[in-house]
Amino acid sequence: MLSDEAVTRAVEQFWSSSGQLDRLDGGLLVRHQAAPTHPLGTFLCRVRVQTVAELDTLVGDVSDLLAGPAARVLVDPATAPFVEAELTVLDWLLETQLQLVLPATEALAHPGDGLGWEFVVVRTDDHWAAVVELFRLDHVEEDRRLGRPARQPGATAEAVALRRALGEEVEYLLAQQDGRPIGCIASWVGEEGVGLIEDVFVHPDHRGRRVATALLGLAVGRVRARGAGPVLIGAEPGDTPKKLYATLGFRPTAVTRSWSPPT
């Protein structure tokens, strides 16, 4: 199993890929110019302040750099507990994500050929347009499920622009049938040999046909071929994919936390 430190490092490194890093007194600010307003396009991590005054200064420095609201704060095991307590008092919003790991000693079978789909590595503008199409469906579903106002199409476009800006080390795959996108997945291998899978989504019309299982098996195989041992995947605590991942052999290993400024 992975330690909490290894899990948070992998998640941080993934979202920092190809980003601009600003080392501040008390933290690290990560920025992606392609997605400046996306919560993971601009975020603060490695927070190492010891007093409330230092935290206030750090948040102020970030706001000055951004010429706007402070960025999301990613918490790791070395973040002082008072930081989260102080952000709670200031009405920041907590988000959690369950992290599951497929141990290095375990494989994930790929369903094989003959499924009627093809898989392509996302490289062209047309491929990325297909990813936008799938992300839009995902955003509409998620907002409806959570009972919140639907995100605008521009927010979806920015979310995909962030993924594209992460660079070629983060590999996106499309599942296609008759030339139409039916699913997508992202995979990456970190500096410490930890694989990470993100953005698993299947078109609603194609669920229940093992598309997600096929995508997961393919992604695990590809990161293992690139030298990964354990493979991480995140799941929203209140959503159903965590059950699928656990059924396939991914084991709950940690809960990561982040805080967003009040709106």
BELMOJO-V41625 format. One line per field, one symbol per residue. ss: DSSP state (h for helix, s for strand, l for the rest). A space follows every 50 residues. Layout:
ss=???
This chain:
ss=lllhhhhhhhhhhhhhlllsssssllssssslhhhllllllsssslllll lhhhhhhhhhhhhhhhlllllsssllllllhhhhhhhhhlllssssssss sslllllllllllllllsssslllhhhhhhhhhhhhhhhhhhhhhhllll llhhhhhhhhhhhhhlllllsssssssllsssssssssslllllssssss sslhhhllllhhhhhhhhhhhhhhhlllllssssslllllhhhhhhhhll sssssssssslll
